[in-house]
Structure formats: C-alpha cells, structure tokens
Amino acid sequence: MFDRAEKKVSELGQSVAVAKKEDAKLLERASFAEQDMQNGFQRLIKSGSEIRKLANSVYKIERQAEDLMAGLRQVPGREAIKLRSEVASMADTAKQQRITLQKRIFKISELGLSV
C-alpha cells in the first residue's frame, strides 16, 4: 500500500512539473500575443488617422471638381460639355473612394479605437 502511495506521489509530482512547464509556455505565449495585439492596435490607429486624412483630401478634391463643374457650365460649346463630362466622372470616382474610406474608418471606430 505504501509503495503504491509513493508511486502515486511521484506521478503526481511529474504531472505538476509538466503542468508548470506548460503554464510557463502558455504565459509566455500570452505575453507575446498581448504585445502583438498592442502593436496591432497602434498600427490600426495610425492607419486610421492616415485614412481619415486621405478621406479629407478626397473630399477637397470633390469640392474642387464641383467648383470646376460650375465654371464649365457657364462656358458654351462642345468642348466644355466634354470637359464637364470628364470632371463629373472624376468627381464620381472621388466620391466613391471617399465613401469607401469612410466605411473603413467606421469599421476601425467600431473596434473602440479613436481615429
């Protein structure tokens, strides 16, 4: 009976040692993951700020295109119509780009990060 108890104590000691090693590994992995997560958050915040700046620039481009369109409306002729068409197309592309950027900003904000 005593021999079995000693054997069980030995097995239990080995199990505890294995658990300690596994615990140390998992804690180290968790620490690395936490650092990666913090770095990821910082990169995401920085990227979000850059996206917001780009969205503002695209908005300014849209406004410039609208001003140019207003000026071209006062100019008669086919060339002016052709230019208006080109500017309208560019303005539409800029608007779509701005909307896409704003959606990305919204997704980042939904994560609880201020952009």
N, CA, C and O atoms as a MOPAC input file, in Angstrom:
PM7 MOZYME 1SCF
protein

 N      0.82000 1    -1.18600 1     0.00000 1
 C      0.00000 1     0.00000 1     0.00000 1
 C      0.86500 1     1.25100 1     0.00000 1
 O      0.59800 1     2.19600 1    -0.74200 1
 N      1.89700 1     1.25800 1     0.82800 1
 C      2.80200 1     2.40400 1     0.91500 1
 C      3.53400 1     2.61100 1    -0.40700 1
 O      3.72900 1     3.74600 1    -0.84200 1
 N      3.93900 1     1.51700 1    -1.04400 1
 C      4.63700 1     1.61500 1    -2.33200 1
 C      3.73600 1     2.25000 1    -3.40200 1
 O      4.18800 1     3.06100 1    -4.21000 1
 N      2.46800 1     1.86800 1    -3.39000 1
 C      1.53300 1     2.45100 1    -4.35300 1
 C      1.36000 1     3.94000 1    -4.09400 1
 O      1.27700 1     4.73300 1    -5.03200 1
 N      1.30500 1     4.31600 1    -2.83600 1
 C      1.16000 1     5.72800 1    -2.48100 1
 C      2.38600 1     6.51500 1    -2.92500 1
 O      2.25800 1     7.62400 1    -3.44300 1
 N      3.58900 1     5.94000 1    -2.72400 1
 C      4.81600 1     6.61300 1    -3.17500 1
 C      4.81200 1     6.77800 1    -4.68800 1
 O      5.20200 1     7.82200 1    -5.21300 1
 N      4.36700 1     5.74000 1    -5.37900 1
 C      4.30600 1     5.79200 1    -6.83600 1
 C      3.32500 1     6.88200 1    -7.28800 1
 O      3.61700 1     7.64000 1    -8.21300 1
 N      2.17600 1     6.95400 1    -6.63800 1
 C      1.18100 1     7.98100 1    -6.97300 1
 C      1.72700 1     9.38000 1    -6.69700 1
 O      1.49500 1    10.30000 1    -7.48200 1
 N      2.45000 1     9.54700 1    -5.58900 1
 C      3.05200 1    10.84300 1    -5.25600 1
 C      4.06400 1    11.22500 1    -6.32300 1
 O      4.12000 1    12.38000 1    -6.74500 1
 N      4.86500 1    10.25800 1    -6.76100 1
 C      5.85800 1    10.50400 1    -7.80300 1
 C      5.17300 1    10.91100 1    -9.11600 1
 O      5.59100 1    11.86500 1    -9.77300 1
 N      4.12500 1    10.18200 1    -9.48600 1
 C      3.38400 1    10.51100 1   -10.70500 1
 C      2.75000 1    11.89400 1   -10.60500 1
 O      2.74800 1    12.67000 1   -11.56000 1
 N      2.21500 1    12.17700 1    -9.42200 1
 C      1.60500 1    13.48100 1    -9.20500 1
 C      2.64900 1    14.58500 1    -9.30900 1
 O      2.37600 1    15.64100 1    -9.88000 1
 N      3.82800 1    14.35600 1    -8.76900 1
 C      4.92100 1    15.33400 1    -8.86100 1
 C      5.32100 1    15.58200 1   -10.30300 1
 O      5.57100 1    16.71900 1   -10.70100 1
 N      5.38000 1    14.50500 1   -11.08800 1
 C      5.71000 1    14.65200 1   -12.50600 1
 C      4.62100 1    15.43600 1   -13.24200 1
 O      4.90800 1    16.28400 1   -14.08600 1
 N      3.38700 1    15.13500 1   -12.90800 1
 C      2.27500 1    15.85600 1   -13.53800 1
 C      2.33200 1    17.33800 1   -13.20600 1
 O      2.08700 1    18.18200 1   -14.06800 1
 N      2.65400 1    17.65700 1   -11.95600 1
 C      2.76500 1    19.05500 1   -11.54400 1
 C      3.91300 1    19.72900 1   -12.28800 1
 O      3.77900 1    20.87400 1   -12.71900 1
 N      5.04200 1    19.03200 1   -12.44400 1
 C      6.19100 1    19.59900 1   -13.15500 1
 C      5.83500 1    19.87800 1   -14.61900 1
 O      6.18600 1    20.92700 1   -15.15900 1
 N      5.14400 1    18.94100 1   -15.25000 1
 C      4.72100 1    19.12400 1   -16.63700 1
 C      3.74900 1    20.30400 1   -16.73400 1
 O      3.83700 1    21.11900 1   -17.65300 1
 N      2.83100 1    20.38200 1   -15.78500 1
 C      1.86500 1    21.48100 1   -15.78700 1
 C      2.57300 1    22.82000 1   -15.60200 1
 O      2.19300 1    23.81200 1   -16.22300 1
 N      3.60100 1    22.85500 1   -14.75000 1
 C      4.35700 1    24.10100 1   -14.54200 1
 C      5.04100 1    24.53700 1   -15.83000 1
 O      5.01200 1    25.71400 1   -16.19100 1
 N      5.66000 1    23.57600 1   -16.52400 1
 C      6.33100 1    23.90100 1   -17.78700 1
 C      5.32100 1    24.42000 1   -18.81100 1
 O      5.56200 1    25.41800 1   -19.49000 1
 N      4.19600 1    23.73000 1   -18.90700 1
 C      3.15900 1    24.13700 1   -19.85400 1
 C      2.60800 1    25.50900 1   -19.48600 1
 O      2.33400 1    26.33300 1   -20.35800 1
 N      2.44800 1    25.74500 1   -18.18500 1
 C      1.96800 1    27.03800 1   -17.69900 1
 C      2.93500 1    28.14800 1   -18.10400 1
 O      2.50800 1    29.20700 1   -18.56500 1
 N      4.21800 1    27.91200 1   -17.93500 1
 C      5.22100 1    28.92000 1   -18.29900 1
 C      5.16900 1    29.20900 1   -19.80200 1
 O      5.23800 1    30.36600 1   -20.21800 1
 N      5.04900 1    28.15600 1   -20.60900 1
 C      4.96300 1    28.34300 1   -22.05900 1
 C      3.73200 1    29.15900 1   -22.43700 1
 O      3.80600 1    30.08600 1   -23.24300 1
 N      2.59600 1    28.79500 1   -21.84000 1
 C      1.35600 1    29.48800 1   -22.17100 1
 C      1.38700 1    30.93900 1   -21.72500 1
 O      0.89400 1    31.81300 1   -22.43700 1
 N      1.95500 1    31.20900 1   -20.56200 1
 C      2.07200 1    32.58900 1   -20.09600 1
 C      2.97600 1    33.40300 1   -21.01600 1
 O      2.69600 1    34.56900 1   -21.29500 1
 N      4.05400 1    32.79000 1   -21.48400 1
 C      4.95300 1    33.48400 1   -22.40700 1
 C      4.23700 1    33.76400 1   -23.73400 1
 O      4.34600 1    34.85700 1   -24.28900 1
 N      3.51000 1    32.76800 1   -24.22800 1
 C      2.74900 1    32.96200 1   -25.46800 1
 C      1.70800 1    34.06200 1   -25.31000 1
 O      1.51900 1    34.88800 1   -26.20200 1
 N      1.04200 1    34.06000 1   -24.16900 1
 C      0.03000 1    35.08700 1   -23.91500 1
 C      0.66900 1    36.46700 1   -23.87300 1
 O      0.09500 1    37.43800 1   -24.36700 1
 N      1.85200 1    36.55500 1   -23.28700 1
 C      2.56100 1    37.83300 1   -23.22000 1
 C      2.92000 1    38.32200 1   -24.62200 1
 O      2.73200 1    39.49600 1   -24.94400 1
 N      3.43800 1    37.41400 1   -25.45400 1
 C      3.76700 1    37.78500 1   -26.83400 1
 C      2.51000 1    38.20300 1   -27.60200 1
 O      2.52500 1    39.17200 1   -28.36100 1
 N      1.43300 1    37.46100 1   -27.39300 1
 C      0.18100 1    37.78800 1   -28.07800 1
 C     -0.33000 1    39.16000 1   -27.64200 1
 O     -0.83200 1    39.93100 1   -28.45900 1
 N     -0.19800 1    39.45400 1   -26.35700 1
 C     -0.63000 1    40.76200 1   -25.85800 1
 C      0.19900 1    41.87900 1   -26.47800 1
 O     -0.34000 1    42.91900 1   -26.85700 1
 N      1.51200 1    41.66600 1   -26.58300 1
 C      2.37400 1    42.66800 1   -27.22200 1
 C      1.98600 1    42.85200 1   -28.68800 1
 O      1.90400 1    43.97900 1   -29.17700 1
 N      1.75000 1    41.74500 1   -29.38000 1
 C      1.32800 1    41.82400 1   -30.78300 1
 C      0.01100 1    42.57800 1   -30.91700 1
 O     -0.17000 1    43.37700 1   -31.83600 1
 N     -0.90300 1    42.31400 1   -29.98800 1
 C     -2.19100 1    42.98400 1   -30.02800 1
 C     -2.02200 1    44.48800 1   -29.81000 1
 O     -2.64000 1    45.28900 1   -30.51100 1
 N     -1.19200 1    44.87300 1   -28.84700 1
 C     -0.95200 1    46.29500 1   -28.59500 1
 C     -0.32100 1    46.95800 1   -29.81800 1
 O     -0.71600 1    48.05400 1   -30.21600 1
 N      0.66700 1    46.27800 1   -30.41000 1
 C      1.29600 1    46.82200 1   -31.62100 1
 C      0.27900 1    46.93400 1   -32.75200 1
 O      0.28000 1    47.90600 1   -33.50700 1
 N     -0.58700 1    45.93300 1   -32.85900 1
 C     -1.62100 1    45.96000 1   -33.88800 1
 C     -2.58500 1    47.11500 1   -33.68700 1
 O     -2.97600 1    47.78200 1   -34.64500 1
 N     -2.96700 1    47.34900 1   -32.43800 1
 C     -3.85200 1    48.48300 1   -32.14800 1
 C     -3.18600 1    49.79300 1   -32.53100 1
 O     -3.82100 1    50.66400 1   -33.12600 1
 N     -1.92200 1    49.93800 1   -32.19700 1
 C     -1.21500 1    51.17900 1   -32.53100 1
 C     -1.13300 1    51.36500 1   -34.04500 1
 O     -1.34400 1    52.46500 1   -34.55500 1
 N     -0.82600 1    50.28100 1   -34.75600 1
 C     -0.76300 1    50.36900 1   -36.22200 1
 C     -2.13700 1    50.69300 1   -36.80500 1
 O     -2.25300 1    51.45500 1   -37.76500 1
 N     -3.16900 1    50.10600 1   -36.21600 1
 C     -4.52300 1    50.35100 1   -36.69700 1
 C     -4.93600 1    51.80000 1   -36.46200 1
 O     -5.56700 1    52.41400 1   -37.32300 1
 N     -4.58600 1    52.34400 1   -35.30800 1
 C     -4.89700 1    53.74900 1   -35.01800 1
 C     -4.16500 1    54.65800 1   -35.99700 1
 O     -4.74300 1    55.60600 1   -36.53000 1
 N     -2.88700 1    54.36200 1   -36.22900 1
 C     -2.10000 1    55.17900 1   -37.15800 1
 C     -2.67800 1    55.09200 1   -38.57400 1
 O     -2.82700 1    56.10500 1   -39.25700 1
 N     -2.99700 1    53.88100 1   -39.00000 1
 C     -3.58300 1    53.70400 1   -40.33300 1
 C     -4.92000 1    54.42500 1   -40.43500 1
 O     -5.22600 1    55.03700 1   -41.45800 1
 N     -5.71000 1    54.35100 1   -39.37600 1
 C     -6.99700 1    55.04100 1   -39.36600 1
 C     -6.84100 1    56.54000 1   -39.52100 1
 O     -7.60600 1    57.18200 1   -40.24100 1
 N     -5.84500 1    57.09800 1   -38.84000 1
 C     -5.59400 1    58.54000 1   -38.96500 1
 C     -5.18800 1    58.89800 1   -40.38900 1
 O     -5.63500 1    59.90400 1   -40.93900 1
 N     -4.34000 1    58.06600 1   -40.97700 1
 C     -3.91400 1    58.31400 1   -42.35400 1
 C     -5.09900 1    58.20100 1   -43.31800 1
 O     -5.21500 1    58.97900 1   -44.26400 1
 N     -5.97000 1    57.23100 1   -43.06900 1
 C     -7.15200 1    57.07000 1   -43.91800 1
 C     -8.05800 1    58.28200 1   -43.78400 1
 O     -8.60400 1    58.76400 1   -44.77600 1
 N     -8.22100 1    58.78200 1   -42.55000 1
 C     -9.06500 1    59.96600 1   -42.33700 1
 C     -8.49000 1    61.17200 1   -43.08800 1
 O     -9.23500 1    61.92500 1   -43.71500 1
 N     -7.17000 1    61.35300 1   -43.02600 1
 C     -6.54000 1    62.46700 1   -43.75300 1
 C     -6.77700 1    62.32400 1   -45.25600 1
 O     -7.08400 1    63.29800 1   -45.94300 1
 N     -6.63100 1    61.10400 1   -45.75100 1
 C     -6.86000 1    60.86200 1   -47.17700 1
 C     -8.31600 1    61.13500 1   -47.54600 1
 O     -8.59200 1    61.71500 1   -48.59600 1
 N     -9.24400 1    60.72100 1   -46.69200 1
 C    -10.66400 1    60.97600 1   -46.95300 1
 C    -10.93500 1    62.47700 1   -47.00700 1
 O    -11.71400 1    62.94100 1   -47.84000 1
 N    -10.29500 1    63.23300 1   -46.12200 1
 C    -10.46000 1    64.69000 1   -46.15000 1
 C     -9.89700 1    65.28100 1   -47.44200 1
 O    -10.48800 1    66.19100 1   -48.02400 1
 N     -8.76100 1    64.76500 1   -47.88400 1
 C     -8.17200 1    65.23800 1   -49.14300 1
 C     -9.09000 1    64.92500 1   -50.32200 1
 O     -9.28100 1    65.75800 1   -51.20900 1
 N     -9.64800 1    63.73400 1   -50.32300 1
 C    -10.56000 1    63.34600 1   -51.40000 1
 C    -11.80100 1    64.23700 1   -51.37000 1
 O    -12.32100 1    64.60900 1   -52.42200 1
 N    -12.27600 1    64.58000 1   -50.18000 1
 C    -13.42800 1    65.48300 1   -50.05900 1
 C    -13.10300 1    66.84200 1   -50.68000 1
 O    -13.93200 1    67.42300 1   -51.38100 1
 N    -11.89500 1    67.34400 1   -50.41900 1
 C    -11.48400 1    68.62500 1   -51.00700 1
 C    -11.43600 1    68.53100 1   -52.53100 1
 O    -11.81800 1    69.46800 1   -53.23200 1
 N    -10.96900 1    67.40400 1   -53.02800 1
 C    -10.93500 1    67.18900 1   -54.48000 1
 C    -12.35500 1    67.21200 1   -55.04600 1
 O    -12.60200 1    67.78900 1   -56.10500 1
 N    -13.28100 1    66.58200 1   -54.33100 1
 C    -14.68300 1    66.61500 1   -54.76600 1
 C    -15.20000 1    68.04900 1   -54.86100 1
 O    -15.85000 1    68.42200 1   -55.83700 1
 N    -14.90800 1    68.83600 1   -53.85100 1
 C    -15.35800 1    70.23700 1   -53.83900 1
 C    -14.74200 1    71.00800 1   -55.00600 1
 O    -15.42600 1    71.80000 1   -55.65400 1
 N    -13.45800 1    70.78100 1   -55.27500 1
 C    -12.79800 1    71.44900 1   -56.39700 1
 C    -13.45500 1    71.04400 1   -57.71600 1
 O    -13.64300 1    71.87500 1   -58.60400 1
 N    -13.79900 1    69.77300 1   -57.83400 1
 C    -14.45900 1    69.29800 1   -59.05400 1
 C    -15.82200 1    69.96400 1   -59.21400 1
 O    -16.21200 1    70.32500 1   -60.32500 1
 N    -16.54500 1    70.12800 1   -58.10800 1
 C    -17.84200 1    70.80500 1   -58.18100 1
 C    -17.67600 1    72.25700 1   -58.61400 1
 O    -18.45400 1    72.76200 1   -59.42400 1
 N    -16.66100 1    72.92700 1   -58.07400 1
 C    -16.39800 1    74.31600 1   -58.47100 1
 C    -16.05700 1    74.39600 1   -59.95700 1
 O    -16.53100 1    75.28500 1   -60.66500 1
 N    -15.23600 1    73.46600 1   -60.41900 1
 C    -14.86200 1    73.44000 1   -61.82900 1
 C    -16.08900 1    73.17800 1   -62.70600 1
 O    -16.24700 1    73.78400 1   -63.76600 1
 N    -16.95000 1    72.27400 1   -62.25100 1
 C    -18.18500 1    71.99600 1   -62.99800 1
 C    -19.04300 1    73.25200 1   -63.10300 1
 O    -19.60100 1    73.54400 1   -64.16100 1
 N    -19.14600 1    73.98700 1   -62.01100 1
 C    -19.94400 1    75.22100 1   -62.02600 1
 C    -19.36700 1    76.21300 1   -63.03100 1
 O    -20.10900 1    76.87200 1   -63.76000 1
 N    -18.05300 1    76.31500 1   -63.06300 1
 C    -17.41800 1    77.21100 1   -64.02600 1
 C    -17.61600 1    76.75100 1   -65.45100 1
 O    -17.84500 1    77.56900 1   -66.34100 1
 N    -17.53300 1    75.44800 1   -65.68100 1
 C    -17.70000 1    74.91000 1   -67.03300 1
 C    -19.13900 1    75.03700 1   -67.52800 1
 O    -19.37000 1    75.08300 1   -68.73600 1
 N    -20.09700 1    75.09300 1   -66.62500 1
 C    -21.49700 1    75.25800 1   -67.03700 1
 C    -21.72000 1    76.61800 1   -67.70200 1
 O    -22.63600 1    76.78900 1   -68.50700 1
 N    -20.88300 1    77.55800 1   -67.35600 1
 C    -21.02900 1    78.90500 1   -67.91500 1
 C    -20.31300 1    79.05000 1   -69.25500 1
 O    -20.50500 1    80.03800 1   -69.96500 1
 N    -19.49300 1    78.06800 1   -69.59500 1
 C    -18.75000 1    78.12100 1   -70.85800 1
 C    -19.55100 1    77.36300 1   -71.91900 1
 O    -19.87200 1    76.19000 1   -71.72800 1
 N    -19.87600 1    78.02200 1   -73.03400 1
 C    -20.63200 1    77.34000 1   -74.08700 1
 C    -19.70400 1    76.46700 1   -74.94500 1
 O    -18.48900 1    76.66300 1   -74.97500 1
 N    -20.29600 1    75.52900 1   -75.61700 1
 C    -19.54800 1    74.74400 1   -76.58800 1
 C    -19.43500 1    73.27900 1   -76.21800 1
 O    -19.62500 1    72.86500 1   -75.07400 1
 N    -19.11100 1    72.51300 1   -77.26400 1
 C    -18.99100 1    71.06600 1   -77.09200 1
 C    -17.79100 1    70.68400 1   -76.23400 1
 O    -17.85300 1    69.73300 1   -75.45500 1
 N    -16.72000 1    71.41800 1   -76.37900 1
 C    -15.52200 1    71.11900 1   -75.58700 1
 C    -15.81200 1    71.26200 1   -74.09100 1
 O    -15.33800 1    70.46600 1   -73.28000 1
 N    -16.58800 1    72.27400 1   -73.74000 1
 C    -16.94900 1    72.47900 1   -72.33500 1
 C    -17.81800 1    71.32500 1   -71.84100 1
 O    -17.67700 1    70.86900 1   -70.70600 1
 N    -18.71500 1    70.86200 1   -72.70300 1
 C    -19.57400 1    69.73100 1   -72.33500 1
 C    -18.72400 1    68.48300 1   -72.12000 1
 O    -18.93200 1    67.72200 1   -71.17400 1
 N    -17.76700 1    68.29200 1   -73.01800 1
 C    -16.87700 1    67.13600 1   -72.89900 1
 C    -16.06900 1    67.22000 1   -71.60100 1
 O    -15.93000 1    66.22800 1   -70.88600 1
 N    -15.54300 1    68.39700 1   -71.30500 1
 C    -14.78300 1    68.57500 1   -70.06200 1
 C    -15.67100 1    68.36300 1   -68.83900 1
 O    -15.24700 1    67.75500 1   -67.85500 1
 N    -16.90500 1    68.86600 1   -68.90400 1
 C    -17.83400 1    68.67000 1   -67.78600 1
 C    -18.07500 1    67.18700 1   -67.54500 1
 O    -18.14800 1    66.73100 1   -66.40400 1
 N    -18.19700 1    66.44900 1   -68.62900 1
 C    -18.40700 1    65.00700 1   -68.52200 1
 C    -17.21600 1    64.33300 1   -67.84100 1
 O    -17.38900 1    63.48200 1   -66.96900 1
 N    -16.01500 1    64.72100 1   -68.24500 1
 C    -14.80400 1    64.16000 1   -67.63500 1
 C    -14.71700 1    64.51400 1   -66.15500 1
 O    -14.41300 1    63.66600 1   -65.31700 1
 N    -14.98800 1    65.77900 1   -65.84800 1
 C    -14.91800 1    66.23500 1   -64.45700 1
 C    -15.97900 1    65.52400 1   -63.61800 1
 O    -15.71400 1    65.14500 1   -62.47700 1
 N    -17.17200 1    65.34300 1   -64.17400 1
 C    -18.24000 1    64.64800 1   -63.44800 1
 C    -17.83500 1    63.21000 1   -63.14300 1
 O    -18.09100 1    62.69500 1   -62.05500 1
 N    -17.20100 1    62.57500 1   -64.11900 1
 C    -16.73100 1    61.20300 1   -63.91800 1
 C    -15.66600 1    61.14700 1   -62.82200 1
 O    -15.69300 1    60.26800 1   -61.96100 1
 N    -14.73500 1    62.08900 1   -62.86400 1
 C    -13.69000 1    62.14700 1   -61.83800 1
 C    -14.28400 1    62.42900 1   -60.46200 1
 O    -13.86200 1    61.84100 1   -59.46600 1
 N    -15.25700 1    63.32400 1   -60.40700 1
 C    -15.90500 1    63.65800 1   -59.13100 1
 C    -16.62900 1    62.44100 1   -58.57100 1
 O    -16.60000 1    62.19400 1   -57.36500 1
 N    -17.27800 1    61.68300 1   -59.45300 1
 C    -17.97700 1    60.47700 1   -59.01200 1
 C    -16.99000 1    59.44300 1   -58.47700 1
 O    -17.24300 1    58.80600 1   -57.45400 1
 N    -15.87200 1    59.28000 1   -59.16800 1
 C    -14.83600 1    58.35800 1   -58.70700 1
 C    -14.30200 1    58.78600 1   -57.34400 1
 O    -14.11000 1    57.95300 1   -56.45800 1
 N    -14.06400 1    60.07600 1   -57.17900 1
 C    -13.56900 1    60.59500 1   -55.90200 1
 C    -14.59200 1    60.35100 1   -54.79600 1
 O    -14.22800 1    59.99300 1   -53.67500 1
 N    -15.86200 1    60.54400 1   -55.11200 1
 C    -16.91100 1    60.33300 1   -54.11000 1
 C    -16.95600 1    58.87200 1   -53.68000 1
 O    -17.06200 1    58.57400 1   -52.49000 1
 N    -16.87700 1    57.96800 1   -54.64400 1
 C    -16.87800 1    56.53800 1   -54.32300 1
 C    -15.67400 1    56.18000 1   -53.45500 1
 O    -15.78800 1    55.39800 1   -52.51100 1
 N    -14.53200 1    56.75400 1   -53.78100 1
 C    -13.32800 1    56.49400 1   -52.99900 1
 C    -13.49900 1    57.01600 1   -51.57200 1
 O    -13.13400 1    56.34000 1   -50.61000 1
 N    -14.05600 1    58.21800 1   -51.44400 1
 C    -14.26400 1    58.80600 1   -50.11400 1
 C    -15.22400 1    57.95200 1   -49.29300 1
 O    -15.00100 1    57.74200 1   -48.10000 1
 N    -16.27900 1    57.46400 1   -49.91300 1
 C    -17.24900 1    56.61700 1   -49.21100 1
 C    -16.58200 1    55.33100 1   -48.73300 1
 O    -16.81900 1    54.88500 1   -47.61000 1
 N    -15.75100 1    54.73800 1   -49.58400 1
 C    -15.02200 1    53.53100 1   -49.20100 1
 C    -14.10700 1    53.81000 1   -48.01300 1
 O    -14.03800 1    53.01600 1   -47.07400 1
 N    -13.40900 1    54.93500 1   -48.05800 1
 C    -12.52100 1    55.30300 1   -46.95300 1
 C    -13.31100 1    55.54100 1   -45.67000 1
 O    -12.88000 1    55.13700 1   -44.59000 1
 N    -14.45600 1    56.19000 1   -45.78500 1
 C    -15.27400 1    56.45000 1   -44.59700 1
 C    -15.80900 1    55.15300 1   -43.99200 1
 O    -15.92800 1    55.04000 1   -42.77200 1
 N    -16.12900 1    54.18500 1   -44.83100 1
 C    -16.57300 1    52.88400 1   -44.31900 1
 C    -15.45200 1    52.21400 1   -43.53400 1
 O    -15.68900 1    51.61900 1   -42.48300 1
 N    -14.23600 1    52.31400 1   -44.04700 1
 C    -13.08800 1    51.71800 1   -43.35200 1
 C    -12.86800 1    52.41400 1   -42.01200 1
 O    -12.59400 1    51.75800 1   -41.00700 1
 N    -12.98700 1    53.72600 1   -41.99700 1
 C    -12.84300 1    54.48800 1   -40.75000 1
 C    -13.91000 1    54.04500 1   -39.75200 1
 O    -13.62800 1    53.88300 1   -38.56500 1
 N    -15.13300 1    53.85000 1   -40.23900 1
 C    -16.22200 1    53.41700 1   -39.36700 1
 C    -15.92100 1    52.04500 1   -38.76800 1
 O    -16.16700 1    51.81800 1   -37.58300 1
 N    -15.38800 1    51.12900 1   -39.58300 1
 C    -15.04800 1    49.79500 1   -39.07700 1
 C    -13.99600 1    49.87800 1   -37.97600 1
 O    -14.08600 1    49.17400 1   -36.97000 1
 N    -13.01000 1    50.73100 1   -38.16800 1
 C    -11.96800 1    50.89900 1   -37.15200 1
 C    -12.57700 1    51.49900 1   -35.88800 1
 O    -12.24200 1    51.08600 1   -34.77800 1
 N    -13.46300 1    52.46400 1   -36.05400 1
 C    -14.11600 1    53.09900 1   -34.90300 1
 C    -14.99100 1    52.10800 1   -34.14600 1
 O    -15.10500 1    52.18900 1   -32.92300 1
 N    -15.60600 1    51.17700 1   -34.86100 1
 C    -16.43700 1    50.16400 1   -34.20700 1
 C    -15.62600 1    49.28100 1   -33.26800 1
 O    -16.18100 1    48.68300 1   -32.34600 1
 N    -14.32400 1    49.19400 1   -33.49100 1
 C    -13.45300 1    48.41200 1   -32.61500 1
 C    -13.14700 1    49.15100 1   -31.31600 1
 O    -12.46500 1    48.62600 1   -30.43600 1
 N    -13.65800 1    50.36500 1   -31.20800 1
 C    -13.43200 1    51.14300 1   -29.99200 1
 C    -12.17400 1    51.98400 1   -30.04800 1
 O    -11.71700 1    52.49500 1   -29.02600 1
 N    -11.61400 1    52.12900 1   -31.23200 1
 C    -10.39400 1    52.91800 1   -31.39300 1
 C    -10.75400 1    54.27400 1   -31.97400 1
 O    -11.51300 1    54.36700 1   -32.93900 1
 N    -10.20700 1    55.31900 1   -31.38200 1
 C    -10.48000 1    56.65000 1   -31.92200 1
 C     -9.53200 1    56.92200 1   -33.07300 1
 O     -8.32600 1    56.69000 1   -32.98500 1
 N    -10.10400 1    57.41200 1   -34.13900 1
 C     -9.31600 1    57.66300 1   -35.35000 1
 C     -9.30200 1    59.14700 1   -35.62200 1
 O     -8.69500 1    59.59100 1   -36.59700 1

